[in-house]
Amino acid sequence: TGNLKIGLLPAIYNAIVSQLMIDFKQHYPEINLFIQEDSIQGILEGVIDGQYQLGIAILLPEEEARQLQLLEVNGIAYEVIEQGQFQLFVGKCHPLYAESSVDISVLGQLQLLDYVNAQTFKLLHSFGIQLSTPPLRVYDREIMKKLISQSQMAAILPSFFSFQDYYAQCGLIKGIELNHFIGKINCYLLYPKKNIDARVLSAFIHFIKDHYPILLKEGLSHAP
């Protein structure tokens, strides 16, 4: 028996959690999983201070080297388990819904939603893009999806956001490629080096390495 607390980004939560929990419990019914949605910074700090035994997080390119160095200094192991990209998510009533890609120059004129940690503002600022209207901050993943699907608001989110998601599968929201924006972004598995031999943590690490790519492929196969 044992307990394992995991920190995940909301975009990744959609892609893997439901099926991952089912599959893992079938293999290891004696291990209790506690999964918490958190921000990138919250996951990094949580793994470092022991709040989470394991984290799965996307590191933004402009902060990646510094954050990896911070993890290394604090004895945290990290491995890339998947790559994705940022997309512009819009709903069916949005004027850009029919587009497959847009240039980042259009972003400054859009009403954007931001999730909790002002990620949108930071991303656009790094590209010198000024928003005509400040982003609306949202603190709930499901509310964000509902707002996107029922309005002309949009959000810049990792492509993982649409995987295994009801709104995306039904075509209520979709991700549009952003031209001249950030390229590939790395999704990392994070865990403390000193506990790598702990039975519970080791079992989950090996399990997720084997199953994560499969779960993402299943998510992609259901994308609209």
N, C-alpha and C positions, 0 to 999 in steps of 0.2 A: 504494500500500500504506500501511498505518498501523495503529496499535493504539488501542483505546479502552476504558478501564476505567470501569465503571459501578457505582454503589452503589444498591442497592434494598432496600426493606423486605421482609421475608418474605411479608407478606400480598399485596403487589403482585407479588412473584416468581411466585406461583401463577398470577396472572391473565394475565400477558403474556409471560413469558420464553421458553417453548418455541416458541410460534408466532412471536414477534418475531424470535428468532434465525434461524429458518428463512427468514422473509420477507426479513430484512435481508441475509442472506448471498446470497440469490438476486439481489438488486439490487446489492450491493457485496461480491463474493466476495474482493476483495483486502484488506478491512478485518477485522482480528482483534478480536473482542469478548471482554472479560474482565468477567464479571458477579459481583459480590460481595454476598451478603446482609449487612445491617448494621442497627444501630439508627438511630433518628431522629438522635440526637446524633452518632453515628458518621458518618452520611452528610453532615450539615452540616459537621462538622470536616474530613471527607475532601475535600469539594469546595473548601473554603476553602484547605486546605494543599496541594492538588494531588494527593492520593492518588487521587481520582476525577476524571476529566474531566467527568463528568456524574452527577447523582443524581436519583432519583425518590423523594420522601418525603411522608408525611402530616405536617402540622403541627397539633398540638393547639391548640384555640382559646385556652386560657389562656396559651399560650406563643407563639402565632403572631406577634403584633406585635413582640415582642422578638427573635424569631429572624429575622424578615424584616429588621429593622433591622440585625442582625448581618451578614446576607448582603449588604445594601446597602453597609455600611461596608467590607466586604472585596471589593467589586467582583464580586459574584455576581449574575447575573440569575436571576429566578424567574418562572414562569408557572403558573397553575392549569390543569391539563389534565383534571381530573375531580373530582367531588364524591362523597362517600359518607357513611356513618354507622357508628357503633359498634353492634354487635349482641352478644347473648349466644349463644355457640355451645355446643350440647349434643348428646349422642349419643342413639341410639334408646332406650337403657335409662334415660334421665334422666326424672324425673317431669314436667318441663316440655316434653318433646319435642313434645307435641301442641299446645302453645300457639303462637299467631302473634305475640303480644306479651306482655310482662310489665312490671310497674312496678319501678322501681329499688329499691323498699323490700325486695324479696325477696333482693337480692344479698348482704346482710350475713349471711344464713344458709347460703349456698352454699359448697361447697368449690371454690375457683377455682384455675385454673392461670394462671401469669404467664410471659410470654416475655422472658427475659434481663434487661430493663432496668427491672423493677418498674413497668411502665406501669399495670397494674391497680390497684396500691396508690395511685399518684398520682391516677388518675382518680377513684377512689372517695373518697379523702380530700378532693378538691376539692368533692365533693357532701356531705360530712359523714357518709359511710357508714362504719361500723366493721364489720370482718369478725370473725365469731365464731371463725374459723380462718384463720391466715395463709395467703396463696396459696402454692401449690407452684411454685417457679421451675423452668422448663424451658428448655433451651438448644438444642433442636432442633425445627424446625417439624414434621417428620414424626412425631416422638415425641409432640408435643402433640396432633396430630390422632388418633393411635392411642389415647392416653389418654382423650380426649373420647369417642371412638366406643365404647370398651369399658368405660366406668365411668360413675359419676354425677358426675364432675367437669365443670366448665364453664369457659369462658374468654370474656373481653370482648375482641373483636377487630374490626378494620374489616370492613365488608361485603365488601370486595375479597377477603378471605381465602377465600371459597367459590368464586370465579370460576375456571373451568377446573380444578376440583379433583376428583379421583376420589372421595374420601370424601363430598363434598357431592353429586356427581352420582348416587352410589349411595344417597343418603339415610342414610348412616351418621352424618353430622353435619348440623346445620342451624343457620342464624342466626335468632335471634328478636329482633324489634324491642324496644328498651328505651324505655318511656314515660318522659317527663320527664328524659331524659338529654341528653347533648350533641347538638346538632342536626347540621347538615351539617359535614363535615370536608373540608378542601381537600387535594387531592393535587397536589404541585408538581413541575415539571421545573426542575432547578437546573443552572446551568452558568456558568463564568467569562466575564465580559463581554469581557475582553481577548483571549480565544481564539475569539470568536464567528465570525471569518472563517476559522479553520482549516478546511481542507477536510473532514477526517475528522469533526470534531465537528459542523460545520455540516450535513453530510450526514445524520448520525444525528438531530440535532435536528429537521430538516424531516421525516425519515421517521417519527419517533415521534409528532410532532404529527398526521400524517395517519393513522397506523395505530392509535394508542392507543385512541381512542374505538371503533373497529371491534372491536378485540380485547376490550374490556370488554363491548360489546354481545353478542359471541359467548359470553362467559363467562356473562352474565346469561341468555342463551337456553338454556343448559344447566343452569342452577340448578334444584334440585328445587322 
